[in-house]
Amino acid sequence: VIFASFLGKFENSSPLSPWFLPFCLAALACFEWGRRTKSFQFCLYGILYGYWGISWGVIEGLDQWGIAEDEVYMAYFAISSLSLAYFVLRLRRHLQEPS
């Protein structure tokens, strides 16, 4: 519910909106809580919402800087999504290891 309310505030605002930092902090808190309790689902919630928020900021920032090329967007999403998938797979293995 918290993430949905933050997402609603992002719709027509700039990347430097006052809602961006609390959104990122909530995503980080969710991830950290999941990591401490070894709950992969909460880690994944934090990662995916954080990725969405950061990607939104990057895309909006590129638009504001005048770099609105399709190739730049495609390169960003290709590199960031592959990196994210690699990180999630490594995290899952790490969380499944016995303490």
Backbone as ProteinMPNN parsed JSONL, in Angstrom:
{"seq_chain_A": "VIFASFLGKFENSSPLSPWFLPFCLAALACFEWGRRTKSFQFCLYGILYGYWGISWGVIEGLDQWGIAEDEVYMAYFAISSLSLAYFVLRLRRHLQEPS", "coords_chain_A": {"N_chain_A": [[0.825, -1.188, 0.0], [1.962, 1.203, 0.752], [3.901, 1.597, -1.231], [2.271, 1.824, -3.498], [0.942, 4.217, -2.998], [3.066, 6.034, -3.125], [3.795, 5.676, -5.807], [1.638, 6.816, -7.131], [2.08, 9.499, -6.656], [4.217, 10.068, -8.273], [3.453, 10.431, -10.899], [3.048, 12.957, -12.358], [5.361, 14.505, -11.822], [8.654, 15.893, -11.251], [11.966, 14.332, -11.478], [13.281, 15.205, -9.243], [11.421, 15.411, -7.262], [9.756, 15.863, -4.078], [8.838, 13.41, -3.257], [10.44, 11.417, -4.186], [12.786, 10.712, -2.691], [11.66, 9.681, -0.18], [10.327, 7.476, -1.306], [12.46, 5.929, -2.336], [13.781, 5.392, 0.08], [11.825, 3.876, 1.391], [11.752, 1.63, -0.275], [14.354, 0.708, 0.097], [14.27, 0.145, 2.845], [12.39, -1.925, 2.878], [13.771, -3.862, 1.387], [16.016, -4.244, 3.055], [14.814, -5.18, 5.41], [13.751, -7.57, 4.465], [16.15, -8.865, 3.827], [17.354, -9.148, 6.334], [15.543, -10.824, 7.623], [15.696, -12.931, 5.985], [13.822, -13.196, 3.937], [12.916, -13.716, 0.82], [10.837, -12.717, -0.769], [10.16, -10.146, 0.283], [12.581, -8.856, -0.091], [12.598, -8.89, -2.869], [10.333, -7.301, -3.436], [11.259, -4.784, -2.519], [13.476, -4.461, -4.224], [12.339, -4.478, -6.836], [10.438, -2.359, -6.775], [12.185, -0.292, -6.114], [13.824, -0.356, -8.386], [11.962, 0.381, -10.306], [11.358, 3.019, -9.49], [13.898, 4.297, -9.617], [14.482, 3.908, -12.327], [12.412, 5.371, -13.462], [13.173, 7.927, -12.63], [15.621, 8.174, -14.003], [14.792, 8.04, -16.713], [13.058, 10.253, -16.872], [14.914, 12.23, -16.238], [16.676, 12.011, -18.413], [14.965, 12.881, -20.429], [14.595, 15.556, -19.635], [17.161, 16.543, -19.955], [17.394, 16.539, -22.628], [18.086, 14.246, -23.958], [16.544, 12.292, -25.507], [16.535, 9.816, -26.95], [15.621, 6.83, -28.611], [17.444, 4.724, -28.72], [19.101, 5.173, -26.548], [17.354, 4.785, -24.403], [16.732, 2.077, -24.82], [19.261, 0.903, -24.489], [19.767, 1.591, -21.815], [17.678, 0.159, -20.475], [18.261, -2.464, -21.285], [20.847, -2.966, -20.21], [20.455, -2.335, -17.46], [18.316, -4.039, -16.695], [19.348, -6.609, -17.149], [21.461, -6.566, -15.346], [20.0, -6.31, -12.996], [18.565, -8.755, -12.971], [20.7, -10.564, -12.686], [21.646, -9.764, -10.146], [19.4, -10.37, -8.537], [19.236, -13.159, -8.805], [21.672, -13.931, -7.614], [21.222, -12.935, -5.053], [19.093, -14.532, -4.226], [20.314, -17.051, -4.066], [22.111, -16.469, -2.028], [20.399, -15.917, 0.135], [19.281, -18.403, 0.524], [21.279, -19.918, 1.561], [22.433, -21.741, 4.389], [22.737, -20.341, 7.676]], "CA_chain_A": [[0.0, 0.0, 0.0], [2.853, 2.365, 0.81], [4.512, 1.796, -2.542], [1.244, 2.286, -4.435], [0.68, 5.639, -2.766], [4.208, 6.77, -3.67], [3.739, 5.62, -7.271], [0.633, 7.782, -7.563], [2.656, 10.847, -6.571], [5.252, 10.226, -9.293], [2.909, 10.527, -12.25], [3.284, 14.235, -13.034], [6.34, 15.29, -11.089], [10.021, 15.802, -11.766], [12.773, 13.363, -10.731], [13.708, 15.786, -7.972], [10.228, 15.671, -6.459], [9.954, 15.505, -2.67], [8.381, 12.038, -3.028], [11.422, 10.465, -4.697], [13.634, 10.221, -1.603], [10.934, 8.741, 0.693], [10.071, 6.248, -2.06], [13.693, 5.139, -2.342], [14.023, 4.931, 1.445], [10.878, 2.791, 1.679], [12.216, 0.456, -1.014], [15.556, 0.233, 0.778], [13.852, -0.443, 4.123], [11.747, -3.208, 2.563], [14.845, -4.782, 1.012], [16.844, -4.542, 4.226], [14.04, -6.022, 6.312], [13.725, -8.9, 3.847], [17.476, -9.459, 3.933], [17.591, -9.538, 7.728], [14.68, -11.952, 7.973], [15.908, -13.929, 4.919], [12.581, -13.31, 3.174], [13.194, -13.354, -0.559], [9.725, -11.944, -1.308], [10.274, -8.737, 0.661], [13.745, -8.335, -0.821], [12.183, -8.687, -4.255], [9.472, -6.114, -3.456], [12.114, -3.61, -2.41], [14.302, -4.341, -5.425], [11.539, -4.136, -8.021], [9.92, -0.996, -6.638], [13.334, 0.599, -6.216], [14.214, -0.311, -9.798], [10.96, 1.184, -11.023], [11.532, 4.422, -9.127], [15.154, 4.808, -10.164], [14.345, 3.957, -13.789], [11.558, 6.514, -13.77], [14.0, 9.115, -12.47], [16.602, 8.221, -15.086], [14.106, 8.364, -17.973], [12.623, 11.653, -16.797], [16.114, 13.052, -16.297], [17.145, 12.024, -19.804], [14.052, 13.759, -21.175], [14.856, 16.944, -19.27], [18.472, 16.926, -20.482], [17.323, 16.54, -24.083], [18.622, 12.998, -24.511], [15.339, 11.463, -25.644], [16.761, 8.903, -28.063], [15.151, 5.468, -28.346], [18.588, 3.844, -28.514], [19.58, 5.381, -25.177], [16.4, 4.089, -23.534], [16.902, 0.623, -25.002], [20.538, 0.527, -23.868], [19.597, 1.669, -20.369], [16.862, -0.946, -19.98], [18.96, -3.731, -21.508], [21.933, -3.112, -19.238], [19.969, -2.336, -16.077], [17.485, -5.21, -16.394], [20.233, -7.773, -17.043], [22.164, -6.428, -14.064], [19.021, -6.587, -11.951], [18.308, -10.192, -12.959], [21.89, -11.195, -12.11], [21.648, -9.459, -8.722], [18.306, -11.108, -7.884], [19.616, -14.576, -8.742], [22.721, -14.07, -6.589], [20.595, -12.705, -3.753], [18.297, -15.713, -3.874], [21.257, -18.079, -3.608], [22.662, -16.038, -0.741], [19.374, -16.051, 1.181], [18.983, -19.81, 0.736], [22.391, -20.56, 2.27], [22.228, -21.813, 5.849], [23.571, -19.379, 8.445]], "C_chain_A": [[0.872, 1.255, 0.0], [3.445, 2.651, -0.559], [3.498, 2.309, -3.56], [0.949, 3.764, -4.236], [1.838, 6.501, -3.269], [4.162, 6.798, -5.196], [2.723, 6.604, -7.823], [1.161, 9.209, -7.55], [3.675, 11.113, -7.672], [4.712, 10.632, -10.652], [3.252, 11.825, -12.972], [4.278, 15.1, -12.285], [7.729, 15.073, -11.671], [10.808, 14.773, -10.966], [13.257, 13.903, -9.39], [12.523, 16.12, -7.079], [10.491, 15.277, -5.01], [9.525, 14.07, -2.352], [9.425, 11.003, -3.429], [12.279, 9.876, -3.581], [12.869, 9.309, -0.637], [10.606, 7.418, -0.004], [11.303, 5.346, -2.049], [14.02, 4.599, -0.954], [13.079, 3.801, 1.838], [11.292, 1.505, 0.962], [13.446, -0.146, -0.345], [15.203, -0.427, 2.107], [13.205, -1.803, 3.907], [12.802, -4.259, 2.211], [15.65, -5.202, 2.231], [16.096, -5.434, 5.219], [13.957, -7.449, 5.765], [15.061, -9.612, 3.963], [17.748, -9.941, 5.356], [16.757, -10.736, 8.146], [14.802, -13.104, 6.979], [14.619, -14.223, 4.164], [12.825, -12.799, 1.756], [12.087, -12.479, -1.14], [9.843, -10.466, -0.96], [11.5, -8.089, 0.036], [13.35, -8.01, -2.255], [11.249, -7.488, -4.383], [10.318, -4.844, -3.435], [12.944, -3.382, -3.661], [13.473, -3.865, -6.61], [10.951, -2.73, -7.932], [11.046, 0.029, -6.706], [13.802, 0.75, -7.649], [13.229, 0.545, -10.593], [11.17, 2.672, -10.738], [12.797, 5.03, -9.698], [15.081, 4.908, -11.68], [13.466, 5.125, -14.208], [12.363, 7.801, -13.681], [15.013, 9.269, -13.591], [15.938, 8.641, -16.394], [13.633, 9.818, -17.976], [13.817, 12.602, -16.875], [16.681, 13.137, -17.71], [16.27, 12.917, -20.671], [14.352, 15.227, -20.89], [16.192, 17.436, -19.808], [18.5, 16.918, -21.999], [17.907, 15.298, -24.726], [17.463, 12.015, -24.635], [15.458, 10.564, -26.868], [16.273, 7.503, -27.682], [16.306, 4.524, -28.046], [19.135, 3.97, -27.091], [18.655, 4.665, -24.196], [16.598, 2.579, -23.609], [18.192, 0.157, -24.33], [20.409, 0.552, -22.351], [18.82, 0.46, -19.848], [17.526, -2.301, -20.202], [20.026, -3.957, -20.444], [21.394, -3.213, -17.814], [19.132, -3.57, -15.757], [18.323, -6.484, -16.318], [21.015, -7.74, -15.73], [21.234, -6.763, -12.895], [18.733, -8.084, -11.841], [19.484, -10.946, -12.335], [21.919, -10.986, -10.589], [20.582, -10.264, -7.978], [18.649, -12.587, -7.767], [20.695, -14.809, -7.691], [22.141, -13.871, -5.188], [19.805, -13.928, -3.303], [19.196, -16.834, -3.373], [21.81, -17.738, -2.23], [21.646, -16.243, 0.393], [19.047, -17.504, 1.477], [20.108, -20.55, 1.468], [22.073, -20.624, 3.758], [23.184, -20.863, 6.567], [24.669, -20.057, 9.206]], "O_chain_A": [[0.56, 2.242, -0.667], [3.489, 3.799, -1.0], [3.835, 3.145, -4.398], [0.727, 4.487, -5.208], [1.608, 7.593, -3.789], [4.455, 7.825, -5.808], [2.94, 7.171, -8.894], [0.73, 10.038, -8.352], [3.966, 12.27, -7.973], [5.469, 11.136, -11.482], [3.712, 11.778, -14.113], [4.062, 16.301, -12.129], [7.942, 14.175, -12.486], [10.373, 14.373, -9.886], [13.604, 13.128, -8.499], [12.609, 17.012, -6.235], [11.358, 14.444, -4.742], [9.829, 13.57, -1.268], [9.313, 9.836, -3.054], [12.477, 8.662, -3.533], [13.381, 8.243, -0.295], [10.606, 6.363, 0.631], [11.202, 4.147, -1.785], [14.487, 3.468, -0.826], [13.48, 2.87, 2.537], [11.195, 0.416, 1.529], [13.564, -1.366, -0.234], [15.782, -1.456, 2.457], [13.449, -2.734, 4.674], [12.738, -5.398, 2.675], [15.932, -6.386, 2.415], [16.686, -6.343, 5.803], [14.079, -8.416, 6.517], [15.106, -10.824, 4.172], [18.309, -11.019, 5.555], [17.209, -11.57, 8.931], [14.116, -14.118, 7.1], [14.356, -15.368, 3.795], [12.926, -11.594, 1.529], [12.374, -11.581, -1.932], [9.645, -9.615, -1.826], [11.47, -6.912, -0.325], [13.73, -6.967, -2.788], [11.36, -6.729, -5.346], [10.111, -3.939, -4.243], [13.1, -2.247, -4.11], [13.877, -2.939, -7.313], [10.968, -1.99, -8.915], [10.878, 1.099, -7.292], [14.14, 1.851, -8.084], [13.629, 1.335, -11.448], [11.158, 3.488, -11.66], [12.778, 6.151, -10.207], [15.562, 5.881, -12.261], [13.749, 5.792, -15.202], [12.255, 8.667, -14.548], [15.238, 10.377, -14.077], [16.458, 9.5, -17.106], [13.792, 10.526, -18.97], [13.736, 13.656, -17.506], [17.112, 14.202, -18.151], [16.769, 13.627, -21.544], [14.361, 16.049, -21.806], [16.342, 18.625, -20.088], [19.521, 17.253, -22.6], [18.193, 15.299, -25.923], [17.425, 11.01, -23.926], [14.574, 10.556, -27.725], [16.491, 7.049, -26.559], [16.174, 3.625, -27.216], [19.579, 2.984, -26.502], [19.123, 4.012, -23.263], [16.626, 1.893, -22.588], [18.203, -0.882, -23.669], [20.884, -0.358, -21.671], [19.247, -0.191, -18.894], [17.366, -3.202, -19.378], [20.091, -5.03, -19.845], [21.823, -4.075, -17.046], [19.228, -4.1, -14.65], [18.034, -7.357, -15.499], [21.203, -8.771, -15.085], [21.638, -7.416, -11.932], [18.666, -8.621, -10.735], [19.28, -11.866, -11.542], [22.187, -11.923, -9.836], [20.849, -10.786, -6.895], [18.381, -13.203, -6.736], [20.632, -15.792, -6.952], [22.529, -14.564, -4.248], [19.848, -14.308, -2.133], [18.885, -17.491, -2.379], [21.956, -18.61, -1.373], [22.006, -16.693, 1.481], [18.582, -17.816, 2.573], [19.916, -21.671, 1.937], [21.515, -19.683, 4.323], [24.301, -20.622, 6.108], [25.445, -19.393, 9.893]]}, "name": "protein", "num_of_chains": 1, "seq": "VIFASFLGKFENSSPLSPWFLPFCLAALACFEWGRRTKSFQFCLYGILYGYWGISWGVIEGLDQWGIAEDEVYMAYFAISSLSLAYFVLRLRRHLQEPS"}
